Amino acid sequence: TTGRKSSRRGKSGACLPKLSRVAVCGGTHGNELSGVYLIKELMKRRREADDEEQPILVLSNPRAAQQCLRYIEVDLNRCFSHDALNAPLSDSAPYEVIRSREINAVLGPKGSADSVDFICDLHNTTANMGLCFISCSDSDWISLHIFKYLQLCIPDIPMRYLHFDLSHDEAYSLDSVGKHGFGLSMEVGPQPHGVVRSNVYTTMKTALELVLHWIRLFNCGTVFEGGPVDVFTLVKHVDYPRDCSTHDIVAAIHPLLQDKDFCLLNPGDPVFQTFSGETITYNGSESLYPFFINECAYYEKGIAFSLSRKSRVNVPSLRANRDQSR
């Protein structure tokens, strides 16, 4: 078992194994600079302090980071599904495919008992999404409790828990190599790719310090009280309107939608403005919450914005197993 849903439940809530091996990854996308520079700073601090209790630190895509590119050949953060990691490797395999195998060897193997207990992968987005936790599970009590803890500690930062409903095998992102984990997409206002903003970097640093502090508290036997958590589950992606013959986009995000991530979008609301000045409205059958609105990196993926459904998850109280021998 991976430990994602292996908690024991009882009158006292959930019990899970201690998080003995923790990894922090940055630069999975080489032009998302808050994570790149935070990982480098943590590596520098470790060399100076010679502290072995710190988490495993990984600069995920060093070649892309060196060139300030999202990736060299293919998106590294789409290379970690079970099928992708176990497919035959040709001599002409893209750099990121080879790199995903190297990371899996260090932090995994994915789905095995030897994989690290927890991975925190650091990302930025150009969208106005605040501090987001992205997970493939809405019942991973570790990730949900960490989210609750950060909400309590830094209430002035807009914070959301995003759920991409994928099985552990199907999950394609780096954080899925661990038994628990999520990608942290952090910004106080949008951050352009290839740019580092001090306020965004500081938010990411503070949040990561709190994540690691929660893990220390959990491992020391702290009991965390349960409670409700709002979860945004991905429903679908929406592409830009395109020219039928050239496939070029023919509209931009409407000004009334721009920067309105996680604000309820109702049928009939404006979503696009064509380059000739016409308004295109949302024609969905239900009100949903948009996110990754006008994300720079998603133009090539055919995503203008994504839509999510909001629900409330009741998270049980949580503590570490007292009888854990490891």
Secondary structure, 3 states (H helix, E strand, C coil): CCCCCCCEEECCEEEECCCCCEEEEECCCCCCHHHHHHHHHHHHHHHHHCCCCCCEEEECCHHHHHHCCCCCCCCHHHCCCHHHHHCCCCCCCCHHHHHHHHHHHHHCCCCCCCCCCEEEEEECCCCCCCEEEEECCCCCHHHHHHHHHHHHHCCCCCEEEEECCCCCCCCCCHHHHCCEEEEEEECCCCCCCCCCCHHHHHHHHHHHHHHHHHHHHHHCCCCECCEEEEEEEEEEEECCCECCCCCCECEEECCCCCCCCCCCECCCCEEEEECCCCEEECCCCCCEEEECCCCHHHCCCCCCEEEEEEEEEEECCEEECCCCCC
